[in-house]
Amino acid sequence: MFDQKKLWDKAHQDGEINHYSSTPTELAEEVIKIIQPSSKILELGCGVGNDSGAFTSAGHHVLATDFSEVAIRKNSERFKDDSNLTFEMLDMSQPFRFADNEFDVVYARLSLHYFTEEITRRVFSEIHRVLKPNGYFCFMCKSTKDPLYGKGKEIEKDMFEYEGHVRHFFNEESARSMLDNNFKIDEIECGDGKFYGSDSAYVKAIATAVK
Ligand SMILES: C[S@@+](CC[C@H](N)C(=O)[O-])C[C@H]1O[C@@H](n2cnc3c(N)ncnc32)[C@H](O)[C@@H]1O
């Protein structure tokens, strides 16, 4: 299997994955409407940090993380004047360094679909641990309806390596199963759209931590 961190570092170095924008994504806009003022947000797999910047512009405090040191270095420079926004390297497949109940919101857009089922369950459990009771967990993952589904080498059920990238595709049932009894699901939706210029399909969920 390709080294996924090297692959993402190269994508971030080459400016491949997304373009700098001050316009939040639809998911970030929706999240901004529902969360409490001055929320403490943990973003996982922040990419170029557009949504992180949108959250701080809306008055929130954000710790934005990614395992790509290239992304973190570029973002730290881009947002150096934003005192409510900190970037930090974090490989979310490893245990989080954060305390229990530390965050009001965990936000992960298109960044949780890279792991085996076992690791994904561990990531969801860490997210539950670091969220305050009733804290929001908002995420979007590629779904089994995505055009890339089934392409390349199968690694396990619904997980494939294609052109070096490993992806674990979700559907509503698997998302519900990952959230399990640890979260109350406020909203779950499957849909399609264009991400980074390509047709795609997703599962989106907004849930709150049950503690
Ligand atoms: C498709 S991009 C999404 C970026 C951004 N959230 C967005 O919506 O545009 C996926 C991001 O997840 C990051 N990523 C992939 N695996 C990761 C891991 N194990 N830990 C942390 N970040 C990871 C990549 O570096 C990349 O920035």
The ligand as a Tripos MOL2 file, in Angstrom:
@<TRIPOS>MOLECULE
LIG
   27    29     1     0     0
SMALL
NO_CHARGES

@<TRIPOS>ATOM
      1 C1        -10.3530   15.2000    0.7690 C.3       1 LIG1
      2 S1         -9.3780   16.1520    1.8630 S.3       1 LIG1
      3 C2        -10.6080   17.0900    2.7380 C.3       1 LIG1
      4 C3        -10.0880   18.4310    3.1820 C.3       1 LIG1
      5 C4        -11.1380   19.3650    3.7770 C.3       1 LIG1
      6 N1        -11.6960   18.8330    5.0010 N.3       1 LIG1
      7 C5        -12.2230   19.6600    2.7850 C.2       1 LIG1
      8 O1        -13.3920   19.3490    3.0440 O.co2     1 LIG1
      9 O2        -11.9140   20.2190    1.7200 O.co2     1 LIG1
     10 C6         -8.8830   14.9570    3.0800 C.3       1 LIG1
     11 C7         -7.9110   15.5110    4.1110 C.3       1 LIG1
     12 O3         -7.7370   14.5150    5.1290 O.3       1 LIG1
     13 C8         -6.3680   14.4560    5.4720 C.3       1 LIG1
     14 N2         -6.0960   13.1180    6.0400 N.ar      1 LIG1
     15 C9         -6.0770   11.9280    5.3980 C.ar      1 LIG1
     16 N3         -5.7810   10.9400    6.2620 N.ar      1 LIG1
     17 C10        -5.6170   11.5130    7.4800 C.ar      1 LIG1
     18 C11        -5.2730   11.0130    8.7820 C.ar      1 LIG1
     19 N4         -5.0000    9.7200    8.9850 N.pl3     1 LIG1
     20 N5         -5.2000   11.8940    9.8050 N.ar      1 LIG1
     21 C12        -5.4400   13.2060    9.5980 C.ar      1 LIG1
     22 N6         -5.7330   13.7490    8.3940 N.ar      1 LIG1
     23 C13        -5.8300   12.9040    7.3490 C.ar      1 LIG1
     24 C14        -5.6210   14.7690    4.1690 C.3       1 LIG1
     25 O4         -4.3170   15.2550    4.3850 O.3       1 LIG1
     26 C15        -6.5490   15.8170    3.5480 C.3       1 LIG1
     27 O5         -6.1650   17.1200    3.9170 O.3       1 LIG1
@<TRIPOS>BOND
     1     1     2 1
     2     2     3 1
     3     2    10 1
     4     3     4 1
     5     4     5 1
     6     5     6 1
     7     5     7 1
     8     7     8 2
     9     7     9 1
    10    10    11 1
    11    11    12 1
    12    11    26 1
    13    12    13 1
    14    13    14 1
    15    13    24 1
    16    14    15 ar
    17    14    23 ar
    18    15    16 ar
    19    16    17 ar
    20    17    18 ar
    21    17    23 ar
    22    18    19 1
    23    18    20 ar
    24    20    21 ar
    25    21    22 ar
    26    22    23 ar
    27    24    25 1
    28    24    26 1
    29    26    27 1
@<TRIPOS>SUBSTRUCTURE
     1 LIG1         1 GROUP 0 **** ****
